[in-house]
């Protein structure tokens, strides 16, 4: 019924409780979850979860905030993306939130890493899982440059596809993401009392371009805020979307799961492009 489009079951606080978490998912009718990779060092663990459990899937990528880790090259991403259980590229994007004494100019390495992921997404025809924090202008500009649109017989054709995960940006950023052909995913933040502006964004984003997620173990939704989040709590996000849009929660569950299958279409058995 429900699909958690973004979680981190490989993180120690969840991996240690995996049997319990999987049982709770089943009880909550969370039929599927996408396990997100944040470093190449972590990839084998993320893939192992997906291989061991038919309703779990994996991505490959290096989070923009991770430094002092193995830097991904295009060949690394393409090789890992060829696995049948790997259905997306990322988590990738830009994050200028913790610049410290650095400047935006100092983050050129992060922008180049992002470009590498975009190119991998294009070559594999797999969706990008986009993280952006305090960097939306550059995120959108690089996406438009590397993976925007080209004209095919006068018709705009998207070069890249994907989702802006755990969306917390403005209405203008949401509109720009939609204009690029991307989906927008909402997390437990949508349930927070101080998230009125974000709820307005959720009302604006069409249901057929909406995904839901936990980003667990983080950002547990109300009424579980402050606890360790799990995919079993993604129905609370669905309920909030339903309340915002005046829909039944079953309608939101069905639509967001259908959107997940449409975007991450490799779950339906589509082979990855032959790119190596």
C-alpha positions, -999 to +999 in steps of 0.1 A: +000+000+000+026+026+011+061+031-004+089+048+015+110+063-013+140+073+009+154+056+040+188+046+054+183+010+067+220+004+065+227+030+092+237+012+125+207+024+146+183+007+121+204-022+108+207-035+144+169-037+146+162-049+111+139-079+118+118-057+141+116-029+116+106-052+087+079-066+109+066-031+118+066-022+081+045-052+073+020-043+100+018-007+088+012-019+052+045-003+040+051-027+011+084-013-003+113+009+007+143+024-012+176+021+007+197+051-001+235+050-005+256+079+009+292+066+003+308+041-019+322+024+013+285+019+023+273+006-010+279-032-004+258-029+028+230-011+011+230-035-018+231-064+006+198-053+022+182-051-012+194-085-023+183-101+009+147-087+008+125-086-022+107-055-012+138-034-006+157-016-033+190+003-035+207+034-050+244+041-055+259+075-048+279+098-025+261+124-004+273+159-010+280+165+027+304+135+029+341+144+028+372+122+034+354+093+016+361+076-017+354+100-045+331+085-071+341+084-107+317+078-135+328+042-140+322+034-103+286+046-106+279+029-139+293-004-127+272-004-095+241+008-113+241-022-135+229-044-107+192-053-110+184-041-075+200-007-080+173+016-092+186+051-087+217+074-086+223+093-054+219+106-029+235+135-047+232+172-050+247+203-032+248+213+005+262+247+015+247+246+050+280+238+068+304+260+050+321+272+081+350+294+071+348+282+035+331+301+006+307+288-020+337+290-044+355+265-022+328+240-029+338+234-065+346+197-056+310+193-045+297+207-077+319+184-098+308+154-078+272+164-085+279+166-122+294+131-122+262+117-107+241+136-132+261+121-161+257+086-146+220+091-144+218+101-180+239+072-192+220+046-172+186+064-176+181+060-138+166+087-117+186+110-095+179+113-058+186+150-052+196+165-019+198+203-017+204+225+013+212+262+012+222+256-024+190+255-045+201+281-071+233+262-079+215+228-077+189+239-103+215+256-125+237+226-127+207+203-133+195+225-161+230+226-177+239+190-174+205+173-175+179+198-186+161+196-219+170+192-255+147+198-285+136+168-304+115+178-334+104+209-316+094+190-285+113+194-252+129+161-240+142+158-205+178+145-203+176+137-166+149+125-142+146+122-105+133+135-072+140+163-049+140+143-017+130+156+018+118+188+002+121+219+024+126+246-002+104+274-014+074+273-038+097+288-065+122+259-061+094+234-062+080+250-094+115+249-110+120+212-100+086+204-116+095+224-147+126+202-151+104+171-150+114+161-114+092+147-087+090+162-052+092+141-020+079+151+014+091+137+047+079+138+083+089+175+084+055+181+067+038+171+100+058+196+121+039+225+136+063+251+122+060+237+086+031+258+074+050+271+043+060+236+034+024+224+036+015+252+011+041+237-012+027+202-008-007+216-017+008+231-048+027+200-060+004+178-082-004+144-066+010+127-097+044+143-090+045+136-053+065+110-034+066+103+004+095+092+025+109+089+060+146+097+055+148+074+085+164+072+110+159+110+109+129+133+110+103+111+127+068+125+119+044+138+145+033+120+168+067+103+169+089+134+167+122+130+185+123+093+182+143+071+158+124+071+126+116+040+105+099+032+072+069+020+092+060+056+100+057+068+064+019+064+066+019+095+088+034+115+060+008+101+036-019+111+060-006+147+062-005+149+024-041+135+023-053+161+048-036+189+029-052+179-004-085+168+010-081+132-001-084+098+015-051+084+027-056+053+006-057+076-025-024+092-015-008+058-008-019+044-042-008+075-061+026+079-045+033+042-049+023+044-085+046+075-089+075+056-074+070+028-099+068+053-128+100+072-117+120+042-105+108+021-134+136-005-130+115-020-102+093-033-130+122-052-146+135-026-171+171-034-178+196-006-172+211+009-203+242-007-217+267+020-208+300+005-198 
